[in-house]
Amino acid sequence: MGYGKRELAALQCLVEHAPPVAEGDYVLRRGEPFRAIYAVRTGSVKASLFSRDGREQVLGFYLPGEVVGLSGIHPDCHPSDAIALERSTFCRFSFPAMSDLAATVPAIQQHLFRLLSRELGMVSRLAGDHTADERVAAFLLDLGQRHAQRGLSDTVFQLSMSRSDVASHLRLAPETVSRVLSRFRAKGWVSVEGRRVQLRHVEALRDTGFALWQASSAA
């Protein structure tokens, strides 16, 4: 993220390599005390809430380079589960130590604020009255942008999450997500083979999901 040698050296002192987490296993559990944040090294993670009758609400997804666990800052415990979507590895950062470091190194403090802003945006941006087409288009564009930040293609990527997870996150039925993707394919906007997605007409997707995608980009 553009840190200088001083900031990198300070961060390196805080890094702990956590044990790998298998697909379907918990990285964090709801109600656990908040003690650390986890940077995804490889793999991917979903944040979820389960109702008393067992229904799952997917709150968001985390890719390599992104940080899991920030939502636990208040009330000092994790408000949701974090579950590995595939075999994943992490760097663990003690949050008290990270907070102390951020108080003395402005670059780290600013980065921490950006991460918190993104965390808030992830939860809130889907709360508005948006159509299914807008939600799916914005989701695909957001994933592309996040892959690009890792130096990967922003138009061709693999979905590590299931169709039902995507639907839950977008507050849609799985059948609705399938219909929207079918429409996008018929228009030549995307191609989907299994979990491999190619964005063929990015401008059309931006025109469709502009408001949501812009909110995601700003966060």
Secondary structure, 3 states (H helix, E strand, C coil): CCCCHHHHHHHHCCEEEEEEECCCCEEECCCCECCEEEEEEECCEEEEEECCCCCEEEEEEECCCCEECHHHCCCCECCCEEEECCCEEEEEEEHHHHHHHHHHCHHHHHHHHHHHHHHHHHHHCCCCCCCHHHHHHHHHHHHHHHHHCCCCCCCEEECCCCHHHHHHHHCCCHHHHHHHHHHHHHCCCEEEECCEEEECCHHHHHHHHHHHHHHHHHC
